[in-house]
Every structure is written in structure tokens, then in C-alpha cells.
Amino acid sequence: LRENRASWLVSSAAAGADLIGIHAAVDLGLHCRIVLSPNVEEFMHKSVEDRGPEWEKEFRLVLAATRADDIILVPECSADSDTFKAVNQRILSETIALALLTFSKPICIAAWEGVKREGEDFTADFIERAGALKIPVVRVSTV
């Protein structure tokens, strides 16, 4: 974030890399826009609680540090996979909009092992969507 002179971070807030990234952004004094679906409690139940109470605490801390108008809710789709893709698309749309408003260049940061999983791989989907939009992707290895 510092190397790329980021002024904003747009992210979901799942346990793991999302929350670590948001925490780092807050520590650097960056503004954060968080994209969740379909609402805060349901998102926390599906994407945070099952990883342990420390992640739930971190989730609540980063939400408390985020302005209410910077928490974006994406409607739930009939299939979970479509919801995850819609969240990815909204993250990218918000990133482009903020880059235009701040006269800066958007970049994406993806924590990923580098190998597409069989079936649905939503990190790979995010990277592919960013590439289609010509947004550079900085990959952080999870291996």
C-alpha cells in the first residue's frame, strides 16, 4: 500500500487477507471502502465467524473505523457464486470511481497462491476481471 502510494483501499472484509489488508490500511491512515453482501450480520456469519473469535473482533474493529457511507452492501444473488462475483465487480467499480475522483491510477492487490482451484476460484475471478479492465494486479503470495 505504501509502495503504491495508496490513498484508498476498497475491499471485502472476510477473515484472513481482507481483514489484514484493511487493518494495514487503517494503520497507514488510508480511507477504506468495504463491500459486503447482503448485510453486515449475514456477511459476518458466512465469512468471518467460522474462522474464530479473533477474526470477529477484527471485523468489528475495522467496521467501527470505517465511515457508514463507505460500507457498500451488494444484494445477494440466488447463487452464492454469483454473489461473490457481484462483490468482486463492485470492488473494481468502486476502485475505478475513486481513482477517477482522486486523479490517481487504480491498482489491485490480490493475496493468492497463484494456482486456479478447480471449480469456482473467486480470487482468480477478481484477477481476471481486473485484467479485463486493464487494472494492474499486485499479487501477494500466500505460499
Disulfide bonds with the S-S distance in Angstrom:
none
